[in-house]
Amino acid sequence: MGEDHVGTPGIAMRRSRAEAARAERTGEGLAEVEARIALGTALHRLGRTPEGIKELTRAVGSAQGLPYPAGTRRAAWARDLLGETTRG
């Protein structure tokens, strides 16, 4: 599996969606935040911006629920980078 798929949003979407589900199921909060950031970004790159924003919003919410601030800034940064400025 040594292929380089960097910049391949379809593959990134599938893998990050699977990782987000796995991390959520096993209670790995930070891994879930990171996977949702990747998923939201991939969806945006595929032209599915509303879905991407939804995943990034979920990432922010998940990060805010952690007992440490590790993922909060990254999730908010990703939303801002993709043009989502509402903090709802």
N, CA, C and O atoms as CSV, one atom per row, in Angstrom:
chain,resi,resn,atom,element,x,y,z
A,1,MET,N,N,0.824,-1.195,0.000
A,1,MET,CA,C,0.000,0.000,0.000
A,1,MET,C,C,0.860,1.247,0.000
A,1,MET,O,O,0.474,2.259,0.585
A,2,GLY,N,N,1.996,1.201,-0.630
A,2,GLY,CA,C,2.928,2.299,-0.612
A,2,GLY,C,C,2.579,3.434,-1.547
A,2,GLY,O,O,3.388,4.345,-1.725
A,3,GLU,N,N,1.405,3.413,-2.148
A,3,GLU,CA,C,1.034,4.476,-3.073
A,3,GLU,C,C,0.839,5.793,-2.341
A,3,GLU,O,O,0.380,5.823,-1.199
A,4,ASP,N,N,1.190,6.866,-3.005
A,4,ASP,CA,C,1.028,8.200,-2.433
A,4,ASP,C,C,-0.290,8.776,-2.941
A,4,ASP,O,O,-0.441,9.046,-4.133
A,5,HIS,N,N,-1.239,8.961,-2.029
A,5,HIS,CA,C,-2.547,9.486,-2.412
A,5,HIS,C,C,-2.762,10.909,-1.920
A,5,HIS,O,O,-3.898,11.378,-1.853
A,6,VAL,N,N,-1.684,11.596,-1.576
A,6,VAL,CA,C,-1.807,12.975,-1.143
A,6,VAL,C,C,-2.431,13.780,-2.282
A,6,VAL,O,O,-1.997,13.686,-3.430
A,7,GLY,N,N,-3.430,14.556,-1.961
A,7,GLY,CA,C,-4.103,15.349,-2.977
A,7,GLY,C,C,-5.209,14.610,-3.702
A,7,GLY,O,O,-5.719,15.103,-4.708
A,8,THR,N,N,-5.590,13.443,-3.218
A,8,THR,CA,C,-6.669,12.674,-3.812
A,8,THR,C,C,-7.872,12.745,-2.879
A,8,THR,O,O,-8.005,11.906,-1.988
A,9,PRO,N,N,-8.755,13.732,-3.065
A,9,PRO,CA,C,-9.829,13.946,-2.104
A,9,PRO,C,C,-10.814,12.797,-1.968
A,9,PRO,O,O,-11.360,12.594,-0.883
A,10,GLY,N,N,-11.058,12.045,-3.021
A,10,GLY,CA,C,-11.990,10.924,-2.919
A,10,GLY,C,C,-11.476,9.843,-1.974
A,10,GLY,O,O,-12.220,9.306,-1.153
A,11,ILE,N,N,-10.194,9.540,-2.108
A,11,ILE,CA,C,-9.589,8.544,-1.219
A,11,ILE,C,C,-9.525,9.093,0.199
A,11,ILE,O,O,-9.820,8.379,1.157
A,12,ALA,N,N,-9.143,10.347,0.334
A,12,ALA,CA,C,-9.082,10.975,1.657
A,12,ALA,C,C,-10.450,10.969,2.326
A,12,ALA,O,O,-10.551,10.739,3.531
A,13,MET,N,N,-11.500,11.219,1.553
A,13,MET,CA,C,-12.852,11.224,2.114
A,13,MET,C,C,-13.199,9.840,2.661
A,13,MET,O,O,-13.670,9.720,3.792
A,14,ARG,N,N,-12.972,8.813,1.876
A,14,ARG,CA,C,-13.320,7.458,2.318
A,14,ARG,C,C,-12.526,7.039,3.554
A,14,ARG,O,O,-13.086,6.493,4.505
A,15,ARG,N,N,-11.249,7.292,3.531
A,15,ARG,CA,C,-10.408,6.879,4.661
A,15,ARG,C,C,-10.707,7.686,5.920
A,15,ARG,O,O,-10.769,7.124,7.013
A,16,SER,N,N,-10.891,8.984,5.780
A,16,SER,CA,C,-11.160,9.795,6.970
A,16,SER,C,C,-12.553,9.529,7.523
A,16,SER,O,O,-12.758,9.614,8.734
A,17,ARG,N,N,-13.513,9.210,6.662
A,17,ARG,CA,C,-14.857,8.856,7.142
A,17,ARG,C,C,-14.786,7.563,7.967
A,17,ARG,O,O,-15.396,7.464,9.032
A,18,ALA,N,N,-14.044,6.585,7.468
A,18,ALA,CA,C,-13.882,5.319,8.199
A,18,ALA,C,C,-13.147,5.553,9.520
A,18,ALA,O,O,-13.522,4.984,10.545
A,19,GLU,N,N,-12.119,6.372,9.501
A,19,GLU,CA,C,-11.360,6.646,10.719
A,19,GLU,C,C,-12.199,7.424,11.736
A,19,GLU,O,O,-12.114,7.159,12.935
A,20,ALA,N,N,-13.003,8.374,11.270
A,20,ALA,CA,C,-13.871,9.127,12.192
A,20,ALA,C,C,-14.864,8.185,12.867
A,20,ALA,O,O,-15.101,8.296,14.070
A,21,ALA,N,N,-15.436,7.274,12.114
A,21,ALA,CA,C,-16.393,6.312,12.680
A,21,ALA,C,C,-15.706,5.394,13.678
A,21,ALA,O,O,-16.246,5.115,14.748
A,22,ARG,N,N,-14.513,4.924,13.325
A,22,ARG,CA,C,-13.773,4.033,14.213
A,22,ARG,C,C,-13.400,4.752,15.508
A,22,ARG,O,O,-13.574,4.210,16.600
A,23,ALA,N,N,-12.885,5.974,15.380
A,23,ALA,CA,C,-12.463,6.740,16.555
A,23,ALA,C,C,-13.653,7.081,17.449
A,23,ALA,O,O,-13.547,7.033,18.674
A,24,GLU,N,N,-14.775,7.421,16.840
A,24,GLU,CA,C,-15.980,7.715,17.626
A,24,GLU,C,C,-16.432,6.466,18.380
A,24,GLU,O,O,-16.785,6.536,19.557
A,25,ARG,N,N,-16.417,5.344,17.703
A,25,ARG,CA,C,-16.856,4.080,18.300
A,25,ARG,C,C,-15.962,3.656,19.463
A,25,ARG,O,O,-16.448,3.099,20.447
A,26,THR,N,N,-14.665,3.916,19.357
A,26,THR,CA,C,-13.726,3.469,20.385
A,26,THR,C,C,-13.405,4.544,21.415
A,26,THR,O,O,-12.622,4.314,22.337
A,27,GLY,N,N,-14.013,5.721,21.258
A,27,GLY,CA,C,-13.821,6.783,22.245
A,27,GLY,C,C,-12.490,7.509,22.155
A,27,GLY,O,O,-12.021,8.069,23.146
A,28,GLU,N,N,-11.880,7.505,20.980
A,28,GLU,CA,C,-10.609,8.211,20.783
A,28,GLU,C,C,-10.905,9.621,20.287
A,28,GLU,O,O,-10.921,9.889,19.085
A,29,GLY,N,N,-11.138,10.508,21.241
A,29,GLY,CA,C,-11.608,11.855,20.930
A,29,GLY,C,C,-10.721,12.653,20.008
A,29,GLY,O,O,-11.204,13.216,19.026
A,30,LEU,N,N,-9.432,12.717,20.296
A,30,LEU,CA,C,-8.548,13.521,19.457
A,30,LEU,C,C,-8.423,12.931,18.060
A,30,LEU,O,O,-8.380,13.671,17.077
A,31,ALA,N,N,-8.364,11.613,17.959
A,31,ALA,CA,C,-8.307,10.974,16.639
A,31,ALA,C,C,-9.574,11.279,15.849
A,31,ALA,O,O,-9.517,11.474,14.635
A,32,GLU,N,N,-10.723,11.323,16.536
A,32,GLU,CA,C,-11.971,11.662,15.851
A,32,GLU,C,C,-11.938,13.092,15.330
A,32,GLU,O,O,-12.353,13.356,14.202
A,33,VAL,N,N,-11.442,14.014,16.153
A,33,VAL,CA,C,-11.339,15.416,15.720
A,33,VAL,C,C,-10.476,15.516,14.466
A,33,VAL,O,O,-10.865,16.148,13.484
A,34,GLU,N,N,-9.309,14.893,14.505
A,34,GLU,CA,C,-8.401,14.948,13.355
A,34,GLU,C,C,-9.031,14.328,12.106
A,34,GLU,O,O,-8.897,14.868,11.008
A,35,ALA,N,N,-9.712,13.205,12.271
A,35,ALA,CA,C,-10.351,12.548,11.129
A,35,ALA,C,C,-11.466,13.415,10.557
A,35,ALA,O,O,-11.630,13.484,9.339
A,36,ARG,N,N,-12.232,14.076,11.416
A,36,ARG,CA,C,-13.311,14.947,10.925
A,36,ARG,C,C,-12.761,16.179,10.216
A,36,ARG,O,O,-13.368,16.666,9.262
A,37,ILE,N,N,-11.622,16.684,10.672
A,37,ILE,CA,C,-10.977,17.795,9.963
A,37,ILE,C,C,-10.592,17.338,8.556
A,37,ILE,O,O,-10.857,18.032,7.574
A,38,ALA,N,N,-9.965,16.167,8.470
A,38,ALA,CA,C,-9.575,15.635,7.157
A,38,ALA,C,C,-10.802,15.374,6.287
A,38,ALA,O,O,-10.793,15.667,5.091
A,39,LEU,N,N,-11.853,14.827,6.885
A,39,LEU,CA,C,-13.080,14.535,6.141
A,39,LEU,C,C,-13.724,15.818,5.632
A,39,LEU,O,O,-14.113,15.900,4.467
A,40,GLY,N,N,-13.837,16.815,6.495
A,40,GLY,CA,C,-14.430,18.080,6.078
A,40,GLY,C,C,-13.654,18.736,4.953
A,40,GLY,O,O,-14.240,19.284,4.019
A,41,THR,N,N,-12.338,18.680,5.044
A,41,THR,CA,C,-11.496,19.258,4.009
A,41,THR,C,C,-11.646,18.499,2.690
A,41,THR,O,O,-11.734,19.113,1.627
A,42,ALA,N,N,-11.677,17.179,2.756
A,42,ALA,CA,C,-11.840,16.368,1.539
A,42,ALA,C,C,-13.193,16.645,0.887
A,42,ALA,O,O,-13.277,16.801,-0.331
A,43,LEU,N,N,-14.245,16.706,1.692
A,43,LEU,CA,C,-15.576,17.001,1.140
A,43,LEU,C,C,-15.589,18.359,0.459
A,43,LEU,O,O,-16.159,18.513,-0.622
A,44,HIS,N,N,-14.967,19.333,1.085
A,44,HIS,CA,C,-14.882,20.669,0.480
A,44,HIS,C,C,-14.143,20.611,-0.858
A,44,HIS,O,O,-14.577,21.219,-1.836
A,45,ARG,N,N,-13.038,19.890,-0.898
A,45,ARG,CA,C,-12.267,19.755,-2.134
A,45,ARG,C,C,-13.048,19.057,-3.227
A,45,ARG,O,O,-12.800,19.283,-4.412
A,46,LEU,N,N,-14.003,18.200,-2.838
A,46,LEU,CA,C,-14.850,17.506,-3.807
A,46,LEU,C,C,-16.054,18.349,-4.229
A,46,LEU,O,O,-16.905,17.879,-4.984
A,47,GLY,N,N,-16.129,19.595,-3.744
A,47,GLY,CA,C,-17.247,20.466,-4.096
A,47,GLY,C,C,-18.474,20.222,-3.240
A,47,GLY,O,O,-19.561,20.696,-3.571
A,48,ARG,N,N,-18.323,19.505,-2.168
A,48,ARG,CA,C,-19.435,19.197,-1.259
A,48,ARG,C,C,-19.286,20.038,0.005
A,48,ARG,O,O,-19.277,19.523,1.123
A,49,THR,N,N,-19.170,21.357,-0.211
A,49,THR,CA,C,-18.847,22.291,0.857
A,49,THR,C,C,-19.822,22.255,2.030
A,49,THR,O,O,-19.359,22.255,3.171
A,50,PRO,N,N,-21.148,22.225,1.828
A,50,PRO,CA,C,-22.036,22.169,2.999
A,50,PRO,C,C,-21.770,20.953,3.887
A,50,PRO,O,O,-21.805,21.060,5.113
A,51,GLU,N,N,-21.505,19.799,3.272
A,51,GLU,CA,C,-21.179,18.596,4.048
A,51,GLU,C,C,-19.833,18.763,4.748
A,51,GLU,O,O,-19.654,18.329,5.886
A,52,GLY,N,N,-18.901,19.391,4.061
A,52,GLY,CA,C,-17.589,19.628,4.649
A,52,GLY,C,C,-17.680,20.536,5.864
A,52,GLY,O,O,-17.044,20.281,6.887
A,53,ILE,N,N,-18.463,21.584,5.750
A,53,ILE,CA,C,-18.644,22.501,6.876
A,53,ILE,C,C,-19.302,21.775,8.045
A,53,ILE,O,O,-18.948,22.003,9.202
A,54,LYS,N,N,-20.256,20.905,7.742
A,54,LYS,CA,C,-20.915,20.129,8.804
A,54,LYS,C,C,-19.902,19.271,9.552
A,54,LYS,O,O,-19.933,19.208,10.781
A,55,GLU,N,N,-19.009,18.612,8.826
A,55,GLU,CA,C,-17.995,17.771,9.480
A,55,GLU,C,C,-17.018,18.621,10.283
A,55,GLU,O,O,-16.614,18.231,11.378
A,56,LEU,N,N,-16.637,19.775,9.752
A,56,LEU,CA,C,-15.734,20.646,10.504
A,56,LEU,C,C,-16.413,21.185,11.757
A,56,LEU,O,O,-15.766,21.348,12.792
A,57,THR,N,N,-17.704,21.462,11.670
A,57,THR,CA,C,-18.450,21.897,12.842
A,57,THR,C,C,-18.503,20.779,13.879
A,57,THR,O,O,-18.367,21.030,15.077
A,58,ARG,N,N,-18.698,19.549,13.418
A,58,ARG,CA,C,-18.667,18.395,14.334
A,58,ARG,C,C,-17.289,18.258,14.969
A,58,ARG,O,O,-17.180,17.919,16.147
A,59,ALA,N,N,-16.231,18.519,14.195
A,59,ALA,CA,C,-14.871,18.444,14.735
A,59,ALA,C,C,-14.694,19.463,15.858
A,59,ALA,O,O,-14.138,19.144,16.909
A,60,VAL,N,N,-15.166,20.686,15.634
A,60,VAL,CA,C,-15.064,21.721,16.663
A,60,VAL,C,C,-15.831,21.294,17.912
A,60,VAL,O,O,-15.322,21.415,19.026
A,61,GLY,N,N,-17.056,20.795,17.727
A,61,GLY,CA,C,-17.866,20.352,18.863
A,61,GLY,C,C,-17.202,19.215,19.617
A,61,GLY,O,O,-17.195,19.208,20.848
A,62,SER,N,N,-16.646,18.260,18.898
A,62,SER,CA,C,-15.952,17.145,19.546
A,62,SER,C,C,-14.722,17.638,20.295
A,62,SER,O,O,-14.448,17.193,21.410
A,63,ALA,N,N,-13.980,18.561,19.680
A,63,ALA,CA,C,-12.776,19.095,20.322
A,63,ALA,C,C,-13.128,19.848,21.597
A,63,ALA,O,O,-12.416,19.750,22.597
A,64,GLN,N,N,-14.224,20.599,21.563
A,64,GLN,CA,C,-14.634,21.357,22.745
A,64,GLN,C,C,-15.064,20.435,23.882
A,64,GLN,O,O,-15.026,20.833,25.046
A,65,GLY,N,N,-15.468,19.218,23.560
A,65,GLY,CA,C,-15.877,18.255,24.573
A,65,GLY,C,C,-14.719,17.506,25.214
A,65,GLY,O,O,-14.911,16.783,26.192
A,66,LEU,N,N,-13.526,17.673,24.673
A,66,LEU,CA,C,-12.363,16.988,25.243
A,66,LEU,C,C,-11.910,17.716,26.512
A,66,LEU,O,O,-12.120,18.922,26.640
A,67,PRO,N,N,-11.295,16.996,27.445
A,67,PRO,CA,C,-10.839,17.647,28.680
A,67,PRO,C,C,-9.529,18.419,28.500
A,67,PRO,O,O,-8.942,18.878,29.480
A,68,TYR,N,N,-9.076,18.562,27.267
A,68,TYR,CA,C,-7.847,19.299,26.960
A,68,TYR,C,C,-8.072,20.016,25.629
A,68,TYR,O,O,-8.897,19.572,24.830
A,69,PRO,N,N,-7.366,21.098,25.376
A,69,PRO,CA,C,-7.654,21.932,24.191
A,69,PRO,C,C,-6.951,21.520,22.903
A,69,PRO,O,O,-6.907,22.313,21.963
A,70,ALA,N,N,-6.410,20.332,22.825
A,70,ALA,CA,C,-5.545,19.943,21.713
A,70,ALA,C,C,-6.144,20.167,20.333
A,70,ALA,O,O,-5.470,20.740,19.477
A,71,GLY,N,N,-7.361,19.751,20.079
A,71,GLY,CA,C,-7.904,19.832,18.730
A,71,GLY,C,C,-8.720,21.076,18.435
A,71,GLY,O,O,-9.065,21.322,17.279
A,72,THR,N,N,-9.036,21.861,19.444
A,72,THR,CA,C,-9.939,23.003,19.266
A,72,THR,C,C,-9.404,24.010,18.262
A,72,THR,O,O,-10.120,24.413,17.345
A,73,ARG,N,N,-8.155,24.419,18.427
A,73,ARG,CA,C,-7.587,25.423,17.513
A,73,ARG,C,C,-7.485,24.892,16.092
A,73,ARG,O,O,-7.784,25.609,15.137
A,74,ARG,N,N,-7.062,23.632,15.942
A,74,ARG,CA,C,-6.926,23.068,14.587
A,74,ARG,C,C,-8.270,22.969,13.889
A,74,ARG,O,O,-8.373,23.270,12.700
A,75,ALA,N,N,-9.304,22.550,14.612
A,75,ALA,CA,C,-10.630,22.423,14.009
A,75,ALA,C,C,-11.165,23.794,13.609
A,75,ALA,O,O,-11.712,23.950,12.517
A,76,ALA,N,N,-11.013,24.784,14.478
A,76,ALA,CA,C,-11.476,26.137,14.163
A,76,ALA,C,C,-10.674,26.723,13.002
A,76,ALA,O,O,-11.233,27.396,12.137
A,77,TRP,N,N,-9.368,26.468,12.984
A,77,TRP,CA,C,-8.517,26.952,11.897
A,77,TRP,C,C,-8.970,26.365,10.566
A,77,TRP,O,O,-9.032,27.075,9.562
A,78,ALA,N,N,-9.288,25.075,10.554
A,78,ALA,CA,C,-9.726,24.425,9.314
A,78,ALA,C,C,-11.034,25.032,8.824
A,78,ALA,O,O,-11.193,25.270,7.627
A,79,ARG,N,N,-11.968,25.283,9.730
A,79,ARG,CA,C,-13.243,25.912,9.331
A,79,ARG,C,C,-12.987,27.281,8.730
A,79,ARG,O,O,-13.550,27.628,7.692
A,80,ASP,N,N,-12.129,28.064,9.390
A,80,ASP,CA,C,-11.821,29.403,8.886
A,80,ASP,C,C,-11.125,29.336,7.531
A,80,ASP,O,O,-11.407,30.135,6.638
A,81,LEU,N,N,-10.236,28.398,7.390
A,81,LEU,CA,C,-9.496,28.243,6.139
A,81,LEU,C,C,-10.454,27.970,4.970
A,81,LEU,O,O,-10.231,28.442,3.855
A,82,LEU,N,N,-11.504,27.214,5.230
A,82,LEU,CA,C,-12.470,26.884,4.180
A,82,LEU,C,C,-13.574,27.927,4.051
A,82,LEU,O,O,-14.524,27.739,3.291
A,83,GLY,N,N,-13.449,29.027,4.794
A,83,GLY,CA,C,-14.398,30.121,4.631
A,83,GLY,C,C,-15.594,30.066,5.546
A,83,GLY,O,O,-16.527,30.853,5.378
A,84,GLU,N,N,-15.602,29.163,6.512
A,84,GLU,CA,C,-16.721,29.062,7.442
A,84,GLU,C,C,-16.373,29.878,8.681
A,84,GLU,O,O,-15.533,29.462,9.479
A,85,THR,N,N,-17.011,31.037,8.849
A,85,THR,CA,C,-16.676,31.904,9.970
A,85,THR,C,C,-17.733,31.887,11.064
A,85,THR,O,O,-17.512,32.452,12.135
A,86,THR,N,N,-18.862,31.258,10.824
A,86,THR,CA,C,-19.891,31.195,11.843
A,86,THR,C,C,-19.475,30.228,12.919
A,86,THR,O,O,-19.055,29.112,12.612
A,87,ARG,N,N,-19.574,30.609,14.138
A,87,ARG,CA,C,-19.149,29.763,15.252
A,87,ARG,C,C,-20.311,29.000,15.881
A,87,ARG,O,O,-20.139,28.396,16.940
A,88,GLY,N,N,-21.485,29.011,15.259
A,88,GLY,CA,C,-22.686,28.388,15.746
A,88,GLY,C,C,-22.626,27.136,16.400
A,88,GLY,O,O,-23.657,26.607,16.816
